[in-house]
Amino acid sequence: MATKSELEHFFATEFTQADFLIEEVGNRRAIIRKRITEDHLRPGGTVSGPVLMEVADAALYVAILGELGLVAMAVTTSLNFNFLRKPASDRDIIAECTLMKVGKALVVGEVSMYSEGDQEPVAHAVGSYAIPPQK
């Protein structure tokens, strides 16, 4: 297992392009926040699909590392995505991930994403990660 502070240090030093905040991690769960700026919007004034997919993938990765420890080479093997409603362009995106299966070689989780302050999800994803064999 990795703590929130260990994960924050890992992302700050080893994965510097990571652009999110870890709100909570542990017990097969993670909640992260993506601060939304003009750079994240598409025409029509909504958060772009690639940004939402990035957030979902990051939430999965954080939850997995929180559960298994700093397995840096865990990689995404699938990401099934559903766009549910238009996200607010002036609020952060909150992603809540729950791991559904934690195996030795594969982890499966689901992520619900919200515009901050809304109870209705803007997107939902189910993804899996391959875990490298331990030597």
Backbone bond lengths (Angstrom), bond angles and torsions (degrees), N, CA, C in turn:
res aa  C-N    CA-C-N  psi(-1)  N-CA   C-N-CA  omega(-1)  CA-C   N-CA-C  phi
1 M - - - 1.455 - - 1.527 109.68 -
2 A 1.316 115.46 150.02 1.460 120.91 175.85 1.528 108.13 -123.21
3 T 1.308 115.90 140.72 1.463 121.22 179.38 1.523 110.13 -83.13
4 K 1.306 115.49 167.93 1.468 121.37 177.63 1.525 110.12 -57.05
5 S 1.325 117.53 -46.40 1.476 119.66 -178.22 1.525 111.76 -66.95
6 E 1.328 118.17 -36.32 1.470 120.56 176.04 1.531 110.79 -64.59
7 L 1.318 116.25 -41.06 1.459 120.13 178.85 1.523 111.07 -67.41
8 E 1.315 117.95 -41.79 1.468 120.65 178.02 1.526 110.27 -60.30
9 H 1.325 117.48 -41.72 1.468 121.38 177.66 1.528 110.29 -65.33
10 F 1.326 117.82 -43.53 1.461 122.11 178.59 1.524 110.83 -57.54
11 F 1.325 117.03 -49.62 1.459 119.46 -178.35 1.529 111.75 -67.66
12 A 1.326 117.53 -35.56 1.469 120.34 179.85 1.528 112.34 -68.94
13 T 1.325 117.38 -30.11 1.463 120.03 -175.62 1.520 114.33 -105.02
14 E 1.317 118.33 -33.96 1.463 121.65 -173.89 1.526 114.29 -107.56
15 F 1.316 116.86 -17.13 1.459 120.99 -174.32 1.523 107.26 -139.54
16 T 1.339 115.14 59.39 1.470 121.22 -167.56 1.527 113.87 -64.08
17 Q 1.325 118.50 -19.49 1.461 119.86 178.16 1.530 112.39 -77.87
18 A 1.316 117.65 -8.84 1.465 121.17 177.78 1.525 108.41 -61.04
19 D 1.323 115.95 127.24 1.460 121.55 -174.55 1.529 109.62 -128.41
20 F 1.331 115.44 67.83 1.455 121.07 179.15 1.518 108.11 -154.95
21 L 1.310 115.33 166.07 1.466 121.81 177.41 1.521 108.65 -113.98
22 I 1.311 116.43 136.63 1.458 121.19 176.03 1.522 107.71 -87.36
23 E 1.317 115.92 118.96 1.461 120.96 179.07 1.526 110.54 -88.88
24 E 1.346 115.62 -45.89 1.470 121.39 -179.45 1.523 108.81 -149.03
25 V 1.329 115.36 151.02 1.459 120.40 173.54 1.520 108.70 -154.79
26 G 1.335 115.72 142.50 1.464 121.24 177.75 1.507 111.67 137.05
27 N 1.322 115.56 159.18 1.470 122.11 178.23 1.531 112.03 56.20
28 R 1.346 115.26 44.95 1.468 121.66 178.52 1.517 112.81 63.24
29 R 1.319 117.14 28.26 1.468 121.77 -178.68 1.514 110.30 -138.43
30 A 1.324 114.80 159.42 1.464 121.17 170.06 1.521 108.16 -154.58
31 I 1.309 115.10 146.04 1.458 122.09 171.66 1.521 106.30 -127.06
32 I 1.342 115.63 125.72 1.458 119.66 177.25 1.525 109.40 -125.61
33 R 1.328 114.99 162.48 1.466 122.53 -178.85 1.529 108.30 -126.61
34 K 1.312 115.58 133.22 1.463 122.12 173.35 1.519 107.18 -112.81
35 R 1.334 115.91 117.46 1.462 119.91 177.50 1.528 108.11 -74.42
36 I 1.321 116.15 123.64 1.455 121.75 -176.20 1.529 109.73 -94.05
37 T 1.343 114.31 130.26 1.462 121.71 176.16 1.528 108.18 -125.79
38 E 1.311 116.50 178.63 1.472 121.78 176.48 1.523 111.31 -55.13
39 D 1.326 117.49 -31.67 1.465 121.65 -178.42 1.522 113.01 -65.34
40 H 1.327 117.56 -17.29 1.465 121.63 -176.62 1.524 113.54 -98.15
41 L 1.338 116.38 2.52 1.455 120.36 -174.71 1.524 111.59 -98.62
42 R 1.308 115.08 150.37 1.463 122.59 174.50 1.523 108.00 -107.38
43 P 1.326 117.64 169.52 1.470 118.76 175.62 1.530 110.08 -54.57
44 G 1.311 115.87 140.23 1.457 120.76 -176.20 1.518 111.56 99.94
45 G 1.338 116.70 -3.07 1.459 120.79 174.10 1.510 115.17 71.01
46 T 1.319 117.30 40.14 1.463 120.21 176.84 1.518 109.19 -129.87
47 V 1.309 116.20 158.27 1.456 121.78 177.30 1.531 107.85 -64.40
48 S 1.323 116.11 132.69 1.463 119.75 -175.74 1.530 111.72 -70.58
49 G 1.329 115.03 153.25 1.456 121.55 177.85 1.518 113.08 -58.47
50 P 1.341 119.31 -45.37 1.462 118.95 178.90 1.531 113.54 -59.46
51 V 1.329 117.93 -32.82 1.467 120.18 177.27 1.521 109.76 -66.89
52 L 1.334 117.12 -44.26 1.466 120.01 178.87 1.526 111.01 -62.94
53 M 1.325 117.05 -39.54 1.468 119.92 178.75 1.526 110.74 -66.26
54 E 1.322 116.94 -38.46 1.470 121.08 176.09 1.526 110.80 -60.25
55 V 1.322 116.51 -43.54 1.459 121.20 -178.80 1.531 110.30 -65.08
56 A 1.314 117.25 -42.80 1.467 120.30 178.96 1.522 110.49 -61.91
57 D 1.322 117.22 -46.21 1.461 121.01 -179.87 1.528 111.00 -62.68
58 A 1.319 116.41 -41.35 1.471 120.44 178.80 1.527 111.19 -64.41
59 A 1.327 117.58 -41.28 1.470 120.49 179.21 1.525 110.91 -62.35
60 L 1.332 116.47 -41.47 1.463 119.97 175.89 1.523 110.90 -60.01
61 Y 1.314 116.28 -47.58 1.470 121.66 -178.12 1.532 110.59 -60.41
62 V 1.323 116.92 -45.04 1.469 120.86 179.28 1.523 110.67 -61.79
63 A 1.331 117.48 -46.39 1.470 120.29 -179.86 1.527 110.90 -61.59
64 I 1.337 116.71 -40.88 1.467 120.76 -179.68 1.521 110.85 -65.70
65 L 1.323 117.04 -47.40 1.465 119.51 179.50 1.523 111.07 -65.40
66 G 1.324 116.54 -34.00 1.456 119.70 175.64 1.516 111.91 -63.42
67 E 1.314 117.17 -32.81 1.461 121.93 -178.43 1.528 112.36 -85.33
68 L 1.335 116.69 -43.92 1.466 120.82 -172.72 1.522 114.59 -99.41
69 G 1.311 117.88 -12.76 1.458 121.01 -172.83 1.522 109.68 97.04
70 L 1.321 116.18 -175.46 1.461 120.94 -173.28 1.524 112.01 -78.53
71 V 1.322 114.90 76.42 1.461 122.77 176.64 1.527 106.03 -93.27
72 A 1.332 115.44 81.20 1.462 120.50 -171.36 1.521 112.92 -59.45
73 M 1.312 118.62 -31.92 1.459 121.40 -174.80 1.525 114.32 -89.71
74 A 1.320 118.14 11.14 1.463 119.91 170.16 1.526 107.06 -62.87
75 V 1.344 117.23 135.24 1.458 120.05 -175.50 1.529 111.32 -131.61
76 T 1.314 115.02 148.36 1.457 121.63 177.28 1.517 109.94 -64.71
77 T 1.331 117.16 132.31 1.464 120.67 174.70 1.523 111.95 -112.04
78 S 1.327 117.13 -23.13 1.463 119.81 174.67 1.522 109.36 -157.40
79 L 1.333 114.83 153.54 1.457 121.29 175.22 1.524 107.38 -150.22
80 N 1.321 116.15 108.53 1.462 122.83 179.30 1.517 106.76 -100.87
81 F 1.327 116.84 125.24 1.456 120.74 -167.48 1.520 111.83 -125.28
82 N 1.334 115.47 136.51 1.465 121.98 175.06 1.525 109.18 -124.65
83 F 1.337 115.85 120.90 1.465 121.52 173.97 1.519 106.99 -89.09
84 L 1.327 117.07 122.94 1.463 120.96 -170.98 1.520 114.15 -104.84
85 R 1.323 117.90 -38.76 1.467 121.71 178.47 1.523 108.90 -160.54
86 K 1.297 115.87 165.43 1.466 122.16 -176.31 1.531 110.07 -69.64
87 P 1.348 116.84 121.94 1.464 119.67 176.13 1.530 110.73 -71.80
88 A 1.311 115.97 151.50 1.465 120.76 175.37 1.529 109.09 -68.87
89 S 1.305 116.52 137.78 1.462 120.45 -178.05 1.528 112.74 -82.32
90 D 1.313 116.80 -12.35 1.464 120.48 -175.55 1.532 113.22 -114.47
91 R 1.342 116.01 17.99 1.473 119.54 178.80 1.516 110.04 -133.75
92 D 1.330 115.13 152.53 1.462 120.50 178.00 1.521 110.52 -65.13
93 I 1.321 114.95 156.72 1.462 121.52 172.50 1.531 107.64 -97.23
94 I 1.307 116.11 128.87 1.461 122.96 177.22 1.527 107.19 -108.82
95 A 1.328 116.54 127.34 1.464 121.31 179.15 1.519 109.05 -115.80
96 E 1.325 115.67 127.97 1.460 122.29 178.61 1.521 108.28 -114.57
97 C 1.320 116.05 117.41 1.461 121.48 -177.73 1.519 110.28 -111.26
98 T 1.332 115.36 138.79 1.455 122.96 171.69 1.518 107.94 -127.43
99 L 1.321 116.13 128.38 1.462 120.33 177.49 1.523 108.68 -81.31
100 M 1.315 115.85 128.07 1.462 122.07 -176.39 1.525 112.30 -94.16
101 K 1.339 116.37 -32.45 1.466 122.16 179.56 1.516 107.49 -144.14
102 V 1.305 116.00 128.33 1.462 121.27 175.97 1.516 106.90 -121.82
103 G 1.322 115.71 102.01 1.452 121.65 178.53 1.520 110.72 -108.17
104 K 1.320 116.31 -178.18 1.461 120.44 179.37 1.520 112.08 -73.76
105 A 1.339 116.68 -32.66 1.466 120.45 -175.84 1.522 113.51 -113.61
106 L 1.330 117.80 -16.23 1.460 120.68 -175.44 1.521 110.33 -145.50
107 V 1.335 115.27 138.82 1.460 121.61 175.13 1.522 107.33 -124.77
108 V 1.331 116.31 136.19 1.460 122.45 178.81 1.523 107.98 -121.21
109 G 1.324 115.36 135.79 1.459 119.84 179.03 1.508 111.43 -145.49
110 E 1.329 114.54 164.77 1.460 119.95 175.73 1.523 109.30 -124.20
111 V 1.321 115.09 149.32 1.459 121.60 -177.11 1.519 109.06 -131.90
112 S 1.317 115.98 128.80 1.461 121.78 170.94 1.517 107.34 -109.09
113 M 1.336 116.34 134.44 1.458 121.63 -178.31 1.519 110.45 -117.71
114 Y 1.316 115.31 140.90 1.455 122.80 -175.46 1.520 109.99 -133.19
115 S 1.336 116.17 149.53 1.457 119.73 163.28 1.521 105.47 -76.33
116 E 1.313 116.52 133.70 1.464 120.43 -176.86 1.530 110.61 -49.85
117 G 1.328 115.68 129.02 1.456 121.87 178.04 1.520 114.68 94.01
118 D 1.345 117.47 -14.37 1.464 120.93 178.17 1.522 109.61 -96.03
119 Q 1.334 116.53 143.42 1.459 120.55 177.85 1.520 112.14 -92.27
120 E 1.324 117.39 -16.45 1.460 121.29 179.67 1.530 109.38 -89.47
121 P 1.318 117.96 130.15 1.462 119.62 -178.82 1.530 111.88 -69.37
122 V 1.338 115.13 146.59 1.460 120.94 175.52 1.520 110.73 -93.19
123 A 1.337 116.97 -21.85 1.462 121.54 179.63 1.519 109.51 -158.31
124 H 1.331 114.47 159.41 1.463 121.61 178.10 1.517 107.66 -141.92
125 A 1.323 116.30 139.11 1.461 120.52 179.82 1.516 109.86 -137.54
126 V 1.321 114.98 150.13 1.458 122.39 170.16 1.520 105.40 -125.82
127 G 1.313 115.45 128.48 1.459 118.89 -177.68 1.511 112.17 -139.12
128 S 1.335 114.53 163.61 1.454 120.08 176.12 1.518 109.59 -132.09
129 Y 1.313 114.54 151.84 1.460 123.08 178.42 1.519 108.85 -127.17
130 A 1.320 115.68 137.50 1.466 121.25 171.48 1.512 107.84 -85.52
131 I 1.313 115.52 134.86 1.468 122.20 178.41 1.525 107.74 -103.94
132 P 1.341 118.02 125.71 1.453 119.01 -178.83 1.525 111.44 -65.78
133 P 1.331 117.63 148.10 1.461 119.47 179.24 1.532 110.76 -63.96
134 Q 1.307 115.67 142.35 1.464 120.61 176.53 1.523 109.11 -78.83
135 K 1.319 115.17 137.44 1.470 119.56 -179.01 1.494 111.33 -96.26
